[in-house]
Amino acid sequence: MKVNLSQESSYWTQRYNENRMGWDIGYISTPLKEYFDQLTDKSIKILIPGAGNAYEAEYLFLNGFKNVFVLDISKTPLDAFAKRVPNFPKSQLLHDNFFTLKGNYDLIIEQTFFCSFVPTKENRSAYVSQMSKLLGKHGKLVGLWFDIPLTGDMEKRPFGGDKTIYLSFLDKHFSVITFEKCYNSIPERQGNELFGIFKKN
Ligand SMILES: C[S@@+](CC[C@H](N)C(=O)[O-])C[C@H]1O[C@@H](n2cnc3c(N)ncnc32)[C@H](O)[C@@H]1O
């Protein structure tokens, strides 16, 4: 996927500056918190792409996961995060484009990132292949995908989908461990999201 870094960065920075961040719930979402709480190996290398204010990274870091990387194309939420969590290593705050990032992670977390870019086949395929590239041999992609209609409107975020649509992309590089209607969503998202754990093929 070709991303114009400065254009994308400006778009998202403007949304943060104008406080138009409907996606930002202000705390770690329950499904991700409960997933993290059952992880036993705190040394794993975790990437949170399109992390925004990254309440998940804050929670992980304060709970002993020190190998967490926060990625965003906009510097604004990264700066806010650095202020909020001053002990978090600056070298683990990545101001970069997900689609060209290089690295090797054990776990990548999805939350309202997939739904944020234009839902063309090209973009969705690029997301899945890039996720796969960024994961190591036994790597996992874990997170939440909106279970809301994908309309033809290419302007209106968040862009939705359903299990079948998502699997048509994810199946190319991942095996499903679980991908089900989320039972512990936050109230505002109840019934509107899927929780998935995918293992890299
Ligand atoms: C809808 S917001 C979601 C933020 C966060 N995941 C949350 O749940 O609050 C999408 C985020 O992805 C970032 N983003 C968009 N395109 C990106 C890209 N190509 N690489 C890295 N970050 C990107 C935006 O700056 C924004 O912070």
The ligand as an SDF file (V2000), in Angstrom:
LIG
                    3D

 27 29  0  0  0  0  0  0  0  0999 V2000
   -8.6700    5.2710   14.4130 C   0  0  0  0  0  0  0  0  0  0  0  0
   -7.1400    5.6380   15.1520 S   0  0  0  0  0  0  0  0  0  0  0  0
   -6.9860    4.3540   16.3580 C   0  0  0  0  0  0  0  0  0  0  0  0
   -6.0060    4.6350   17.4800 C   0  0  0  0  0  0  0  0  0  0  0  0
   -5.8950    3.5300   18.5440 C   0  0  0  0  0  0  0  0  0  0  0  0
   -5.6510    2.2390   17.9850 N   0  0  0  0  0  0  0  0  0  0  0  0
   -7.1070    3.4890   19.4390 C   0  0  0  0  0  0  0  0  0  0  0  0
   -7.7990    2.4560   19.4770 O   0  0  0  0  0  0  0  0  0  0  0  0
   -7.3670    4.4830   20.1310 O   0  0  0  0  0  0  0  0  0  0  0  0
   -5.9980    5.1260   13.8980 C   0  0  0  0  0  0  0  0  0  0  0  0
   -4.5630    5.4660   14.2410 C   0  0  0  0  0  0  0  0  0  0  0  0
   -3.7150    4.9040   13.2470 O   0  0  0  0  0  0  0  0  0  0  0  0
   -2.7020    5.8380   12.9200 C   0  0  0  0  0  0  0  0  0  0  0  0
   -2.2700    5.5020   11.5490 N   0  0  0  0  0  0  0  0  0  0  0  0
   -2.9990    5.6430   10.4070 C   0  0  0  0  0  0  0  0  0  0  0  0
   -2.3050    5.1860    9.3470 N   0  0  0  0  0  0  0  0  0  0  0  0
   -1.1100    4.7350    9.8390 C   0  0  0  0  0  0  0  0  0  0  0  0
    0.0390    4.1390    9.2350 C   0  0  0  0  0  0  0  0  0  0  0  0
    0.0910    3.9030    7.9200 N   0  0  0  0  0  0  0  0  0  0  0  0
    1.0670    3.7940   10.0420 N   0  0  0  0  0  0  0  0  0  0  0  0
    1.0210    4.0050   11.3730 C   0  0  0  0  0  0  0  0  0  0  0  0
   -0.0370    4.5770   11.9910 N   0  0  0  0  0  0  0  0  0  0  0  0
   -1.0900    4.9290   11.2340 C   0  0  0  0  0  0  0  0  0  0  0  0
   -3.3800    7.1940   13.0720 C   0  0  0  0  0  0  0  0  0  0  0  0
   -2.4780    8.2420   13.2710 O   0  0  0  0  0  0  0  0  0  0  0  0
   -4.2680    6.9360   14.3010 C   0  0  0  0  0  0  0  0  0  0  0  0
   -3.5850    7.2330   15.4960 O   0  0  0  0  0  0  0  0  0  0  0  0
  1  2  1  0
  2  3  1  0
  2 10  1  0
  3  4  1  0
  4  5  1  0
  5  6  1  0
  5  7  1  0
  7  8  2  0
  7  9  1  0
 10 11  1  0
 11 12  1  0
 11 26  1  0
 12 13  1  0
 13 14  1  0
 13 24  1  0
 14 15  1  0
 14 23  1  0
 15 16  2  0
 16 17  1  0
 17 18  1  0
 17 23  2  0
 18 19  1  0
 18 20  2  0
 20 21  1  0
 21 22  2  0
 22 23  1  0
 24 25  1  0
 24 26  1  0
 26 27  1  0
M  CHG  2   2   1   9  -1
M  END
$$$$
